[in-house]
Amino acid sequence: MVQIPLEEQKTERVSAAFVILTRNGDLKDLRETLVQLEDRFNRRYHYPYVFLNNEPFSDEFKEKISQVVTGDCKFGLIPTEHWSYPSFINQTKAAEVRKDMAERSVIYGGRESYRHMCRYESGFFFRHPLMDEYKWYWRVEPGVKFGCDIDYDPFRYMEENNKKYGFTISIKEVIETIPTLWNTTMKFMKDHKNMIPATNLMDFVTDKDGGYNRCHFWSNFEIASLDFLRSGEYLAYFDYLDQAGGFFYERWGDAPVHSLAVSMFLNKNQVHWFEDIGYFHGPLWNCPSGKTNSKCWCPESESIETKNRRWSCTLDFVALPNP
């Protein structure tokens, strides 16, 4: 574990951890990401890390990851039942769908493991025993970059300001991956009217005609409440989607699933855009502008709100009225 000078150490932490779904082969990219994350933030706070894998981590992986971080490391194996086909899924049909999507060049459409990942991130990572002690999580992926000094504690900010979900980038989903997700969600809302608060964030995901605009928070970066994902409302929604089969018969991603849940069950005041956290997940940047950029090495001209405005939904989120 990295040793930090006393003047840089802070111990006032909330109940939180970084959670990283990764594999042994990600070691190089992940180490580079963690060095940046530590340098930009965690060397001052020492939040713990939970690494999850559907295969056992190697001793080399554990050793080399532990060398570059200041927080405690926990390495967990994903239960087989969380990374396999449920009994109600027709695997022949699922294979046919993958073949068809691959032939049509739908992004990740032919990948079986990607579907297990999306289902796991949608409904199971927060149920891993290693996550039980925490109230907040920060999702990190191998290869992402952090472009700005983070001189405060985002976890504490979320807790003290009654936030439930935080993001850096929002974009529009590829509709070929989720052709029936919106209609399935509408059926869930109709069948569970008692679960949907009158004040919600559905305007974020709805176009002017009342249809689905495909906007979603890019879930490779999330700082969010584990109690929200553990809630009866969220679990009911996930179970409803799971029974519908779209994780395997289509290619439902965890990003639109999380985003639709956030939009149904939370309001705008409970969701936060971390505009000041410089973050890159290829090919997109969130990079702050103005004075805030003085703490960053990322160029503000590369930020999605500037460079790819048509693809981004974030400024539309900002423009929504507060409840």
Secondary structure as the mmCIF struct_conf table of DSSP 4:
data_model
#
loop_
_struct_conf.conf_type_id
_struct_conf.id
_struct_conf.beg_label_comp_id
_struct_conf.beg_label_asym_id
_struct_conf.beg_label_seq_id
_struct_conf.end_label_comp_id
_struct_conf.end_label_asym_id
_struct_conf.end_label_seq_id
HELX_RH_3T_P HELX_RH_3T_P1 LEU A 6 GLU A 8
BEND BEND1 SER A 15 SER A 15
STRN STRN1 ALA A 16 LEU A 21
HELX_RH_3T_P HELX_RH_3T_P2 ASN A 24 ASP A 26
HELX_RH_AL_P HELX_RH_AL_P1 LEU A 27 ARG A 40
TURN_TY1_P TURN_TY1_P1 PHE A 41 PHE A 41
HELX_RH_3T_P HELX_RH_3T_P3 ASN A 42 ARG A 44
TURN_TY1_P TURN_TY1_P2 TYR A 45 TYR A 45
STRN STRN2 TYR A 49 ASN A 53
BEND BEND2 ASN A 54 GLU A 55
HELX_LH_PP_P HELX_LH_PP_P1 PRO A 56 SER A 58
HELX_RH_AL_P HELX_RH_AL_P2 ASP A 59 SER A 66
TURN_TY1_P TURN_TY1_P3 GLN A 67 VAL A 68
BEND BEND3 THR A 70 GLY A 71
STRN STRN3 CYS A 73 LEU A 77
HELX_LH_PP_P HELX_LH_PP_P2 ILE A 78 PRO A 79
HELX_RH_3T_P HELX_RH_3T_P4 THR A 80 HIS A 82
BEND BEND4 TRP A 83 SER A 84
TURN_TY1_P TURN_TY1_P4 SER A 87 PHE A 88
BEND BEND5 ILE A 89 ILE A 89
HELX_RH_AL_P HELX_RH_AL_P3 GLN A 91 GLU A 103
TURN_TY1_P TURN_TY1_P5 ARG A 104 SER A 105
TURN_TY1_P TURN_TY1_P6 ILE A 107 GLY A 110
HELX_RH_AL_P HELX_RH_AL_P4 GLU A 112 GLY A 123
TURN_TY1_P TURN_TY1_P7 PHE A 124 PHE A 124
HELX_RH_3T_P HELX_RH_3T_P5 PHE A 125 ARG A 127
BEND BEND6 HIS A 128 HIS A 128
HELX_RH_3T_P HELX_RH_3T_P6 PRO A 129 MET A 131
TURN_TY1_P TURN_TY1_P8 ASP A 132 GLU A 133
BEND BEND7 LYS A 135 LYS A 135
STRN STRN4 TRP A 136 ARG A 139
TURN_TY1_P TURN_TY1_P9 PRO A 142 GLY A 143
STRN STRN5 LYS A 145 PHE A 146
STRN STRN6 CYS A 148 CYS A 148
BEND BEND8 TYR A 152 TYR A 152
HELX_RH_AL_P HELX_RH_AL_P5 PRO A 154 GLU A 160
TURN_TY1_P TURN_TY1_P10 ASN A 161 ASN A 162
STRN STRN7 TYR A 165 PHE A 167
BEND BEND9 THR A 168 THR A 168
STRN STRN8 SER A 170 LYS A 172
HELX_RH_3T_P HELX_RH_3T_P7 ILE A 175 THR A 177
TURN_TY1_P TURN_TY1_P11 PRO A 179 THR A 180
HELX_RH_AL_P HELX_RH_AL_P6 LEU A 181 ASP A 191
TURN_TY1_P TURN_TY1_P12 HIS A 192 HIS A 192
HELX_RH_3T_P HELX_RH_3T_P8 LYS A 193 MET A 195
BEND BEND10 ILE A 196 ILE A 196
BEND BEND11 ALA A 198 THR A 199
HELX_RH_3T_P HELX_RH_3T_P9 MET A 202 VAL A 205
STRN STRN9 THR A 206 THR A 206
TURN_TY1_P TURN_TY1_P13 LYS A 208 ASP A 209
BEND BEND12 GLY A 210 GLY A 211
STRN STRN10 TYR A 212 TYR A 212
STRN STRN11 CYS A 215 PHE A 217
TURN_TY1_P TURN_TY1_P14 SER A 219 ASN A 220
BEND BEND13 PHE A 221 PHE A 221
STRN STRN12 GLU A 222 SER A 225
HELX_RH_AL_P HELX_RH_AL_P7 LEU A 226 ARG A 230
BEND BEND14 SER A 231 SER A 231
HELX_RH_AL_P HELX_RH_AL_P8 GLY A 232 ALA A 244
TURN_TY1_P TURN_TY1_P15 GLY A 245 GLY A 245
HELX_RH_AL_P HELX_RH_AL_P9 GLY A 246 TYR A 249
BEND BEND15 GLU A 250 GLU A 250
HELX_RH_AL_P HELX_RH_AL_P10 ASP A 254 PHE A 265
HELX_RH_3T_P HELX_RH_3T_P10 LYS A 268 GLN A 270
STRN STRN13 VAL A 271 TRP A 273
TURN_TY1_P TURN_TY1_P16 GLU A 275 ASP A 276
BEND BEND16 ILE A 277 ILE A 277
STRN STRN14 TYR A 279 HIS A 281
TURN_TY1_P TURN_TY1_P17 GLY A 282 PRO A 283
STRN STRN15 LEU A 284 ASN A 286
HELX_RH_3T_P HELX_RH_3T_P11 GLY A 290 LYS A 295
STRN STRN16 CYS A 296 CYS A 296
BEND BEND17 TRP A 297 CYS A 298
HELX_RH_3T_P HELX_RH_3T_P12 GLU A 300 GLU A 302
STRN STRN17 SER A 303 SER A 303
HELX_RH_AL_P HELX_RH_AL_P11 ILE A 304 LYS A 307
BEND BEND18 ASN A 308 ASN A 308
TURN_TY1_P TURN_TY1_P18 ARG A 309 TRP A 311
STRN STRN18 SER A 312 SER A 312
HELX_RH_AL_P HELX_RH_AL_P12 THR A 314 ALA A 319
BEND BEND19 LEU A 320 LEU A 320
HELX_LH_PP_P HELX_LH_PP_P3 PRO A 321 ASN A 322
#
